Amino acid sequence: MTDQQKPKPQKGQNGLDKLIEKLNSINVDNFKVIVDEPPKDFLGLPDINWWDVFNALIIPVALAFIAFGFQKCSEDNNNQIAQEQRQQDLEIAQKQREHDLQIAQEQREQDLAIAADNQEVQYLNAYIDSITDLLLQSSAADLETQARIQDLLRAETLTVLRNVNGDRKAIVVRMLYEQDLLFINPEEPDTPFLASTDLRDINLSSTWLYQIDMRRAILTASDLRNTNFSDATLDGAVLAGTDFSEATLTGSSLIDADLSGVDFTNSTLIAANLSGALLDNVIFQGASYTDENTNPDVCFSLLSATDRAEVLSQLNALNLGELTEPEKGWTLAAIVQQSEIFDSVDAIVAQLFETAPALASSIFSCSTMFPQGFDPQNHNMKLIQSF
């Protein structure tokens, strides 16, 4: 467009038109340069690469955070260790206190046990001295005085038995047995010396107590293994939990006794009388017994030496001649072999019943008697019919 073609400014062009013309004359390219590339001293700061600044700062800051974290963890760990150490110290101290208390308690119990044991020894020694004096007095006293001495002996015996343990009870029983105080008293058969006496936990294993009278005695949980109770009287005795294994109770009487839980393993119950006895949970494994059809020689073999001598005396009165005692001891069969009068054992039995019925009855009534309905064979017992 030529200058001639350009519109001529009209008259009265105001100030706005002049400003627009002014702006149109500005070089746009130069303006962009000013915007995109500010002067280096913009804002009064030197030329800085901010990414480099960030990279330079991030590592120290990260290290500072890491160091702070390690320090925090270390402090927490130290606090935890200190807490655990305190707890461990408390537990050790508590265990030490408990241990000291236990040691002190055990020491007190040991001291009490020693004191009790010493007291028992004193009781036993005083008892032995006392009965020794009483027995010496009794040997030279009249019958009335002897009766009073017997009462004193029994009273002192019952006192000491209440105050000593099972082993010392056994010492007392053995001593009384040796003094012939524990047998049936013909004058007072219903008042045995140890009747109704508390002998629980007594240890009489491997002891000979032939014909002892311990009616109604309390022998709970006692050790009576391998003890000889032949012809003993234990009627009404409390024997619950007692160990009678391998014991000999030949001809013994246990009528109405409490035998619950008793161990009769491999014991000899030949001719024993258990009628009316309580037999709950009794062990009869290997125990031997006789039935009503027992060979008379079995009964004869169970007799004491005195009773056997009485039988031989009765038979010798029939002029049997010179009889030589067999190597294995007297039996009725051995008498038959040496006799010209008897041709069988039954003939001897018949003769004894005719000439000495009381003796014959005591000899040949040796069948074992059990409570009604009791079957020995169902309890693994061995039937002994002959030797």
Secondary structure, 3 states (H helix, E strand, C coil): CCCCCCCCCCCCCCHHHHHHHHHHCCCHHHHHHHHHCCCCCHHHCCCCCHHHHHHHHHHHHHHHHHHHHHHHHHHHHHHHHHHHHHHHHHHHHHHHHHHHHHHHHHHHHHHHHHHHHHHHHHHHHHHHHHHHHHHHHHHCCCHHHHHHHHHHHHHHHHHHHCCCCHHHHHHHHHHHHHCCCCCCCCCCCCCCCCCCCECCCCECCCCECCCCECCCCECCCCECCCCECCCCECCCCECCCCECCCCECCCCECCCCECCCCECCCCECCCCECCCCECCCCECCCCEECCCCCCHHHHHHCCCHHHHHHHHHHHHCCCCCCCCCCCCCCCHHHHHHHCCCCCCHHHHHHHHHHHCHHHHHHHHCCCCECCCCCCHHHHCCEECCCC
